[in-house]
Amino acid sequence: MPMKFATILLFGLMTVPLFAQKNKKTAGPLTPEAITSMHAYEDTLGVLSFAMVNDSIEVERFGAAHRLITMLVEALKTENSFNYPFDRLKSISILAPPDSSFRIFSWQLFVNDSTYRYYGAIQMNTPQLVLHPLRDKSLDMERLPTHEVLTPDQWYGSVYYNIRPFDMRGGGRHYMIFGFDAVDFFNRRKILDVLYFDAEGKPFFGAPVFDRGDAPGFTPGETRIILEYTAEASVRLNWDEQYQVILFDHLLPVPSPYYNGMTHVPDGSYEAFQFSKGRWKYIPKIFNDVNLEVPMPEPILDSRKEKDILGKNKKKKGKTP
């Protein structure tokens, strides 16, 4: 039964009619009638998304996910639906870049303790629906796709939590997208992917924009960055506004306590990518501050020996308290 529902989900989005993007006209305001209709859709989508995440029965979670896909597509067929925010859909990530040229939906389906599936779609900013379904193929990949360019039919599924535009030298506008993949019971992954559109408006994932120079352990031509780490750790991979870099934890390999293999944990230091001349340049260590002395808020014992080991004033001899 789970495999049957998985097949329905994998191909459910592919039945969505895609309209050719023949003009660049963007979505306008929603009519009052459209807003009322979208509110009703959102109410039902909220119930389905809650069941998809929280129902204790696997078949019910799959069923809710299938109905959610169908209803979301119906809602998006509403004229100018791009401008409806879906603020109450807490179980679905909806991100748009600053230029509002598109928005990307992504969400996670918990199958069991060691399996997650991801679903998503890219909606273009047009009055009539232009939708690019995303099919998660991560479970079918024999190795991590760190050097591949992927189509929407070959999507490495994840839930996206941030998006940043940049202009690739000679390649036009690209977008850094930051994602999370729960992988399995023992491990997690953070993904830094690159999204761009060709001249016909078709999306692609991955681009060779990362430059690690001669850093050991890496081969040139990386199209995305994937950090895998133990599920017990918390790992950062995100844009840092203060330092204007993509900041991420440096990970160390350690033996896994759960199986005969290796996993990774952060060691407290950070690496980064900094944008320069159309490429993202690797910085092995972003913070190099070193204290020559152990930091102390204030001295407890000074050279005058007027305080005891607890930092209290010493009693003077010959005087009673």
Secondary structure per residue as TSV (DSSP state, phi and psi in degrees):
chain	resnum	aa	ss	phi	psi
A	1	M	-	360.0	-45.0
A	2	P	H	-58.8	-40.0
A	3	M	H	-66.6	-35.6
A	4	K	H	-62.7	-47.0
A	5	F	H	-67.3	-34.6
A	6	A	H	-61.2	-40.0
A	7	T	H	-65.0	-41.7
A	8	I	H	-58.6	-42.6
A	9	L	H	-69.5	-39.6
A	10	L	H	-62.4	-36.8
A	11	F	H	-104.4	-5.4
A	12	G	H	-61.0	-44.1
A	13	L	G	-68.9	-25.6
A	14	M	G	-72.5	-11.3
A	15	T	G	-84.0	-2.3
A	16	V	S	-70.1	127.9
A	17	P	-	-70.0	130.9
A	18	L	-	-102.1	130.1
A	19	F	-	-99.9	132.9
A	20	A	-	-63.0	136.2
A	21	Q	-	-85.9	85.0
A	22	K	-	-87.8	-15.8
A	23	N	-	-138.6	168.4
A	24	K	-	-104.8	16.6
A	25	K	-	-67.0	133.2
A	26	T	-	-94.4	165.4
A	27	A	-	-66.2	142.5
A	28	G	-	-100.1	-169.4
A	29	P	-	-71.1	151.1
A	30	L	-	-79.1	142.1
A	31	T	-	-72.8	159.2
A	32	P	H	-55.1	-38.8
A	33	E	H	-65.3	-39.7
A	34	A	H	-66.3	-38.8
A	35	I	H	-62.8	-43.1
A	36	T	H	-60.7	-43.2
A	37	S	H	-64.4	-42.5
A	38	M	H	-67.0	-35.6
A	39	H	H	-58.9	-43.7
A	40	A	H	-64.4	-44.0
A	41	Y	H	-58.3	-45.3
A	42	E	H	-63.9	-36.9
A	43	D	H	-58.2	-48.0
A	44	T	H	-69.5	-40.1
A	45	L	H	-61.7	-35.9
A	46	G	H	-63.5	-41.8
A	47	V	H	-64.9	-43.8
A	48	L	H	-66.3	-41.1
A	49	S	H	-66.7	-35.2
A	50	F	H	-64.5	-45.0
A	51	A	H	-64.7	-37.7
A	52	M	H	-60.4	-34.3
A	53	V	H	-90.3	-37.3
A	54	N	H	-107.8	-15.5
A	55	D	-	-64.1	136.1
A	56	S	S	-79.5	-13.1
A	57	I	S	-100.0	125.0
A	58	E	H	-58.8	-45.5
A	59	V	H	-62.1	-36.6
A	60	E	H	-67.8	-36.4
A	61	R	H	-64.5	-43.7
A	62	F	H	-63.1	-42.7
A	63	G	H	-63.3	-42.3
A	64	A	H	-63.2	-39.4
A	65	A	H	-64.6	-40.4
A	66	H	H	-65.1	-45.3
A	67	R	H	-66.9	-33.6
A	68	L	H	-62.6	-44.1
A	69	I	H	-60.2	-47.7
A	70	T	H	-60.9	-44.8
A	71	M	H	-72.7	-36.0
A	72	L	H	-61.6	-42.9
A	73	V	H	-62.2	-43.1
A	74	E	H	-60.4	-42.3
A	75	A	H	-63.6	-41.1
A	76	L	H	-70.9	-17.1
A	77	K	T	-71.4	-12.9
A	78	T	S	-62.8	134.4
A	79	E	T	-58.2	133.5
A	80	N	T	65.7	24.3
A	81	S	G	-62.8	-18.3
A	82	F	G	-55.9	-30.7
A	83	N	G	-89.4	7.8
A	84	Y	-	-92.5	125.2
A	85	P	-	-81.3	-20.0
A	86	F	-	53.0	47.2
A	87	D	T	-62.7	-25.4
A	88	R	T	-91.2	0.1
A	89	L	-	-87.6	83.3
A	90	K	T	-75.0	-20.2
A	91	S	T	-89.9	-1.0
A	92	I	S	-121.3	128.9
A	93	S	E	-82.8	128.5
A	94	I	E	-128.2	111.6
A	95	L	E	-122.2	142.7
A	96	A	-	-133.8	142.8
A	97	P	-	-74.2	168.3
A	98	P	T	-57.7	-29.3
A	99	D	T	-80.9	-4.8
A	100	S	-	53.5	30.5
A	101	S	S	-75.9	-20.4
A	102	F	E	-161.5	172.0
A	103	R	E	-141.2	152.1
A	104	I	E	-121.9	125.9
A	105	F	E	-95.5	138.7
A	106	S	E	-152.1	143.5
A	107	W	E	-155.2	165.4
A	108	Q	E	-115.0	140.3
A	109	L	E	-116.8	119.7
A	110	F	E	-80.3	116.7
A	111	V	E	-89.2	-57.2
A	112	N	E	-155.9	-169.8
A	113	D	T	-61.3	-21.1
A	114	S	T	-124.4	13.8
A	115	T	E	-141.5	130.8
A	116	Y	E	-130.3	145.3
A	117	R	E	-120.3	151.6
A	118	Y	E	-125.1	145.5
A	119	Y	E	-136.1	150.3
A	120	G	E	-172.1	173.9
A	121	A	E	-161.0	152.2
A	122	I	E	-109.8	120.6
A	123	Q	E	-103.4	126.3
A	124	M	E	-83.7	154.2
A	125	N	S	-81.9	83.0
A	126	T	S	-137.9	155.6
A	127	P	S	-61.0	-45.5
A	128	Q	S	-95.7	152.8
A	129	L	-	-64.1	124.1
A	130	V	-	-123.6	108.6
A	131	L	E	-127.2	131.8
A	132	H	E	-111.1	103.0
A	133	P	E	-67.8	148.2
A	134	L	E	-115.3	127.0
A	135	R	E	-110.3	117.6
A	136	D	B	-71.2	116.7
A	137	K	-	-114.1	13.7
A	138	S	G	-61.3	-35.1
A	139	L	G	-71.4	-18.0
A	140	D	G	-92.9	-6.3
A	141	M	-	-83.4	128.7
A	142	E	S	-72.3	-24.9
A	143	R	S	-145.6	165.1
A	144	L	-	-65.4	131.2
A	145	P	-	-83.4	66.1
A	146	T	S	-80.1	-12.2
A	147	H	S	-128.6	17.0
A	148	E	-	-109.0	151.2
A	149	V	-	-100.3	125.5
A	150	L	B	-113.9	145.7
A	151	T	-	-92.6	170.5
A	152	P	G	-57.7	-27.2
A	153	D	G	-77.0	-10.1
A	154	Q	G	-121.8	28.3
A	155	W	B	-60.1	134.7
A	156	Y	-	-85.5	103.2
A	157	G	-	-68.3	141.2
A	158	S	-	-166.2	166.8
A	159	V	E	-96.0	122.2
A	160	Y	E	-86.5	139.7
A	161	Y	E	-124.0	-4.1
A	162	N	E	-161.6	155.6
A	163	I	E	-145.9	136.1
A	164	R	E	-136.9	127.1
A	165	P	E	-81.3	152.5
A	166	F	E	-154.5	159.3
A	167	D	E	-108.5	113.8
A	168	M	E	-77.5	136.3
A	169	R	T	-59.9	118.4
A	170	G	T	73.7	4.2
A	171	G	T	-124.7	1.0
A	172	G	E	78.3	-166.3
A	173	R	E	-72.4	128.2
A	174	H	E	-126.2	168.2
A	175	Y	E	-135.4	128.4
A	176	M	E	-82.0	127.5
A	177	I	E	-122.9	133.3
A	178	F	E	-106.9	125.5
A	179	G	E	-131.8	164.4
A	180	F	E	-125.7	134.9
A	181	D	E	-127.8	118.4
A	182	A	-	-71.3	-18.3
A	183	V	-	60.0	-80.0
A	184	D	S	-154.9	-169.5
A	185	F	S	-65.2	-31.1
A	186	F	S	-99.9	-24.5
A	187	N	E	-129.9	156.6
A	188	R	E	-131.7	161.3
A	189	R	E	-136.9	142.3
A	190	K	E	-110.1	137.4
A	191	I	E	-122.8	129.6
A	192	L	E	-108.7	104.8
A	193	D	E	-112.2	167.8
A	194	V	E	-122.4	127.5
A	195	L	E	-115.3	135.0
A	196	Y	E	-150.8	167.2
A	197	F	E	-122.5	139.5
A	198	D	-	-81.5	-175.2
A	199	A	T	-63.3	-24.3
A	200	E	T	-91.4	-0.1
A	201	G	S	89.5	9.2
A	202	K	-	-84.2	133.6
A	203	P	E	-81.5	150.5
A	204	F	E	-136.7	151.3
A	205	F	E	-117.1	129.1
A	206	G	-	101.1	134.2
A	207	A	-	-157.7	144.2
A	208	P	S	-78.4	69.0
A	209	V	-	-107.9	1.4
A	210	F	E	-99.1	132.9
A	211	D	E	-124.0	104.0
A	212	R	-	-98.0	4.1
A	213	G	T	61.4	-130.5
A	214	D	T	-104.0	28.5
A	215	A	-	-58.0	130.8
A	216	P	T	-66.7	145.6
A	217	G	T	88.9	0.2
A	218	F	-	-127.5	144.7
A	219	T	-	-107.8	146.3
A	220	P	S	-62.2	159.5
A	221	G	-	90.7	18.2
A	222	E	-	-61.6	133.0
A	223	T	-	-104.8	-15.6
A	224	R	-	-156.7	158.5
A	225	I	E	-111.2	128.5
A	226	I	E	-125.1	120.4
A	227	L	E	-105.2	121.0
A	228	E	E	-109.8	137.5
A	229	Y	E	-154.2	165.6
A	230	T	E	-65.6	145.0
A	231	A	T	-64.7	-15.9
A	232	E	T	-81.9	-11.2
A	233	A	S	-99.6	159.6
A	234	S	-	-113.4	121.9
A	235	V	-	-121.8	136.0
A	236	R	-	-95.0	135.8
A	237	L	E	-152.6	101.5
A	238	N	E	-164.8	167.5
A	239	W	E	-74.2	134.4
A	240	D	E	-109.0	112.2
A	241	E	T	-67.7	-36.4
A	242	Q	T	-65.6	-45.6
A	243	Y	T	-95.5	-6.5
A	244	Q	T	57.0	47.3
A	245	V	E	-141.4	162.8
A	246	I	E	-86.8	114.5
A	247	L	E	-106.6	135.2
A	248	F	E	-150.9	154.5
A	249	D	E	-66.7	142.2
A	250	H	E	-82.5	128.2
A	251	L	E	-107.9	141.5
A	252	L	E	-113.5	139.2
A	253	P	E	-75.7	136.3
A	254	V	E	-140.9	155.2
A	255	P	E	-63.9	135.3
A	256	S	-	-73.3	134.7
A	257	P	S	-75.2	-6.8
A	258	Y	S	-105.9	-22.8
A	259	Y	S	-154.6	170.1
A	260	N	S	-81.8	76.5
A	261	G	S	-165.8	-170.1
A	262	M	E	-112.8	151.9
A	263	T	E	-134.4	-172.1
A	264	H	E	-134.6	146.3
A	265	V	E	-134.5	150.4
A	266	P	E	-73.4	146.2
A	267	D	E	-106.9	5.8
A	268	G	E	97.4	-9.9
A	269	S	E	-101.3	168.1
A	270	Y	E	-131.9	144.4
A	271	E	E	-109.0	173.3
A	272	A	E	-159.1	161.1
A	273	F	E	-121.1	130.8
A	274	Q	E	-119.1	133.6
A	275	F	E	-77.1	129.2
A	276	S	E	-154.8	121.4
A	277	K	T	54.0	45.2
A	278	G	T	80.7	5.7
A	279	R	E	-135.6	162.2
A	280	W	E	-102.0	108.4
A	281	K	E	-86.5	134.8
A	282	Y	E	-80.3	135.3
A	283	I	E	-119.2	110.6
A	284	P	S	-62.5	-34.5
A	285	K	-	-142.6	115.8
A	286	I	S	-84.3	-29.7
A	287	F	-	-115.5	125.4
A	288	N	-	-122.0	19.0
A	289	D	-	-68.5	131.7
A	290	V	-	-131.0	128.5
A	291	N	-	-88.6	126.0
A	292	L	S	-75.9	-22.4
A	293	E	S	-125.1	155.7
A	294	V	-	-65.4	125.8
A	295	P	-	-69.3	133.5
A	296	M	-	-135.2	141.0
A	297	P	S	-63.7	-37.9
A	298	E	S	-164.8	153.8
A	299	P	-	-67.4	139.5
A	300	I	S	-93.5	-49.0
A	301	L	S	-108.7	123.8
A	302	D	-	-109.6	179.6
A	303	S	T	-68.7	-15.8
A	304	R	T	-86.4	-3.8
A	305	K	-	56.2	35.7
A	306	E	-	-92.1	-4.3
A	307	K	B	-124.1	148.5
A	308	D	-	-84.9	-173.8
A	309	I	T	-65.5	-21.0
A	310	L	T	-90.3	1.3
A	311	G	S	85.3	8.6
A	312	K	-	-91.8	153.8
A	313	N	B	-63.9	135.0
A	314	K	-	-72.6	146.5
A	315	K	-	-77.1	135.0
A	316	K	-	-81.4	139.8
A	317	K	T	-66.9	146.8
A	318	G	T	86.6	-1.6
A	319	K	-	-122.5	138.6
A	320	T	-	-87.9	151.1
A	321	P	-	-68.2	360.0
